[in-house]
Amino acid sequence: STPLYSSAASDVYKRQILKVSLIMPTINVTDELELFLESLKEQTYKDFELIAVDQNKDDKAYKILEKYENDFEIKYMKSDRKGLSLNRNRGLLVMDGSIAGFPDDDCEYQPDTLEKVVKFFKENEDKRIYSCRTLERGKDYGTGIMAEQNVKLTKGNIEKTVKSITFFVNYTYEDIVLFDENLGVGSVFGSGEETDYVLTLLHKGYKGEYFADDIIFHPAKKGNYDDLDRAYKYALGYGALVKKEVLGRKNFLYYFKFLKRIFRSIAGIILTKNRKYHKTVLKGRIEGFNKYK
């Protein structure tokens, strides 16, 4: 089950209202990190902190971050353990803000991204989740297919309305929910952590909205039929997510989603030349469902 940080009431109230905490694990840092930091420097809303959880063995990320220490607040943490969910949790436990966001080290905010997030929560006190769209800069596509109209977040549309970099959670006066450390890059089940996280919030009664015209830029990750290891780990994560959602939370819609993907993999094996890829994905989804506990 997803762990919960059960803070004392005093700790909850110590969090600064409408301050944004951006929790960013970083590994194998590239030039894109500097692009993201430049986008933070340009934010029109200034009450935010960046919590950088550095999984690199060297100090390259630290040296890049150090250049921005006078531009905005940075908390730097060195982590000796790899894992996206694990290190996001480390960041969540030290955040000072009441709004949490989860940028990648290669994404890029628009200047008014944080301003729009805070404005939404100010004007919608009954809402706890804001999400938007991601596209590759200069392109009309991004990683995965996302909804093209504004919609309320539901348990049935999360896969088209939430990516890890696009959602923000308002934890004002609320206990902080942590990521399932069994899910996500660097763990046994290598995907599904953000979908599971938002589903957990929805099951707890949180409400939210998705805005198709608000964009966070991110390089589009195209499918690579030759990278069977990555395909297998991602498929494991999806199978695990489905088991958790169907058996743990009785959301049987995900069972039908699962069957649809199983049939799609079988069709890929029969009808395409990428049989090895589709066999790997099929195996991963079934094993992920069977092995998750």
Secondary structure, DSSP 8 states (H G I E B T S, - for coil): ---EE---HHHHHHSEEEEEEEEEEE-S--THHHHHHHHHHT-S---EEEEEEE--SSSHHHHHHHTTTTTSEEEEEE-SS--HHHHHHHHHTT--EEEEE---TT-B--TTHHHHHHHHHHH-TT--EEEEEEE-TTSS--SS---SS-EE--TTTGGGT--TTTEEEE-TTS-EE---TTBSTTSSB-S-HHHHHHHHHHHTT--EEEEEEEEEE-------TT-HHHHHHHHHHHHHHHHIIIIIT--THHHHHHHHHHHHHHHHHHHSS-HHHHHHHHHHHHHHHHH--
